[in-house]
């Protein structure tokens, strides 16, 4: 009896799914023909439901995550192979970015320098990638110098990521006044909470507690009225902001 009830519920759910998703109406007959209920349910599950699930973004992300867990070097090998075969700027940039993600900064710097030649000698995205690798390595002065060169050769280039990196490099160099200036300009428009939190942290470290708390309160108020996906994405930085109050 219980099996019959469950079967009827699943049949009803699948029929609603057919109607709502605009699938072929013949599925309704397959699902309700007496004596074929179980076969119809299984057929609909295999033909319609499972392929749709595997095409979904969530399923694709889960699949990528599983592949990375099983073979974490897979992307790195693929990008390295692309560089050997194609040897162009795009493939070298992808390889360098993956090296940075792997924290293999010296190798990434070498790849960026190989790419920064000819027509791409002053490419802003490549120069930004080089600065990120230099900063990751712990060479804040080199990163800041690269970013200065980037702006000198590309005065119209705008990048919140690059601007934040510049402020962080100045801070790491010990140029606190200039770093505070950069954070103050960047924080209100940065697409995320990190810039405001780093600004508040540096203010607090300088004993400017009231100013730091003002930055934090403004950030948390903006987050309160922001969409839920923003708060989820920025959770770690918002938690860090809370700790500054």
N, C-alpha and C positions, 0 to 999 in steps of 0.2 A: 504493500500500500504506500509506504514511504517512497519507494522507488518511483511509483506511478506519479505521485504528487510532484516529486523533484523533476521528473521528465516533463510534466505539463508546464511547470514553471519555466524550465529552460526553453521549451518550445515557444511559450508566450514571449519570453525575452528576445529570442532570436527573430520571431516574427516582427516584433516592434523594431528591432534593429534593421531588418530588411526594409521596412517602410521608412524609417527615419533617415537611413543612409542612401535611399534611392536605388537599392540593388534590384536585380531582376526579380519581378514578381512571381516567377515560377518557383522561387525558393519557398514561398508561402505554402504552395501545394505540396512540395516535397516534405515540408516540416509538419503538415497536418494529416497526411495520408495515413489512415489506420494501419497498424502493423509495420510501418516503416519509420516510426518516430525516432528510434535510436539511430538508425542508419542516416536519416535526414539530419539529425543533430550533429553527428560525426562529420558528415559531408560538408555541412555549412561551416563547422569549426575549422576543418582542414582547408577548404577552398577559399573562404572569405575572412574568417577571424584571424587565424594565425599569420597569414601573409601581411595583413594590415598591421598587426602588432609588430612584426619584424621590420616593417617599413617606417614605423613611427620614430620620431627623434629620440624619445627616451630609450627605445630598444637599441637604436644605433649607438647612442652614447654608452649604454651598458655594454654593448658588444665591443666598442673601442676600448672601454675600461678593462674588460676581460682580456682582450688581446694584449694590452699593455702590461697587465699583471703577469700574464704567461710569458711574454717576450718583451721586456722593457726596452731592449735595444733595437726593436724592429724598425721604428721610424728613423733612427739614427743611421742604420745600415742602408736604408732605402735612399736617404738624402745623400749619403756619402757616395753611393753608387751613381746617383744622378749627376753628381759633380764630375765623377770620372768619365761618364759617358757623354754628357752634354757640355760640361765645362762652360756654362754661361753664368751671368750675374744672378739670375733668378734662382737657379739651383744652388749656387754657392751661398746665397742669402738664406735660403731655407735650411741649409746644412748648418750655417753659423748660428741661426736662431735656436736650432735644436741643441747645439753644443752649449749654448748659454743656459738653456733649460736643464742640461745635465751638469751645469757648473764646471764645465771644461773650458774655462775662460781663455787660457793662452791659445788653445786651438781655435776658438771662435775669433779671437783677435786676428790671428793669422789669416783666417778665411775672409774676414772683412777687409783686411788690407789687400788681399789678392783681388777682391771685387772692386775696391776703390781705385780704379785705374781707367785711363782713357776717357770716354764720354761720361763715365760714372765716378770720376775722380772726386767730385764734391756732391754726390747724390745724398740728399738729406736723410733719407731713410736708412741708407747704409751707414752714414756717419752717426746717426742716432744709435743704431745697433752696435757699432764699435764702442761708443761711449758707455752703453749699458754693459758690455763685456768688460770694459776697463774698470767700471765702478764695481761690478761683481767681483773682479779680481782683488779689489781693495785699493786700486789706484785712483783716488778721487781727483787728484790734480790732473791726471791725464784725461779723465772723463770730462772734467770742466773745460780743459783746453780744447778737446775735440768739439764740444758743444759751442764754444766761442767761435771756432772755425766754421762750424755748420751755419751759424747765424751770419757770419761775415760773408759767406759765399751764397747763402740762401735767405736773404733778409725778410722775405715774405712767408717763410715756412712757419707753420704754427702746429704745435703738438703739446697737449697737456702732459703727456708722458715725458716728453723731453724737458718741459719746463719744471716738472717735479724733480726729475733727475738732476737738473741744474741746481735747484735749491738744495737738494740733498748733498750734492758734491761740495757746494760752498760750505754747508754745515760741517761736513766731514773734514774739510780743510781747516776749519776753525774760523772761517770768516762769518761769524755769527750775525753781525749787523746786516751784511748783504743778503745772507740767507733769509733773515726775517723779512727783508724787503720783498724778496721773491715769493716767499710763502704768502705774504699779505696780499700780493697781487693775484696769485694763483688760486688761493683757497676758495674764494666766492664762486668761481666759475668751473672748478675742477669737477669732472663727472664721476664723483665718488667721494667718500669720506676721508680718504688717506691724507690728502693735502692739508685739510683742516686739522686733523688729529696731529700730524707732524708739526704743524705750525703751533698748535696749543702746547704740545710737549716741549718745544724749544722755548716758547715764552715762559712756561713754568720753570724750566731749567735755569732761566735767567732771573728768576725771582719775580717775574711779572704775572703773578697768580691771577689777579683780577681780570687782566686782559685774556689770559688763557681760558678762564672759565666763561668769559663772554663769547669767545670763539666756539667753545664746546656747546654752550646753550643754544646758540644760533644753529649750529649743525644738527643738534638733536631735535630742535623744533622743525627744521626742514625735513628731517627724516620721519618725524611723526606724521606728517601730512603727505609723505611720498608714497608711491605704490608699494604694495607688499613685496614685490620682487626686488625692489631696490634695497629694502631693509634686509631681506634674506642675503642678497649678494654682498652687502656691506656689513654683515653682522659682526665680524671680528673687529673692524675699525670702530663701529658704534659702541661695542663693548669697551674698547680701549678709551673711547671718549668719555663714557660713563665713569670710568675709574679716575678721570682727571678732575671730577667735581668734588 
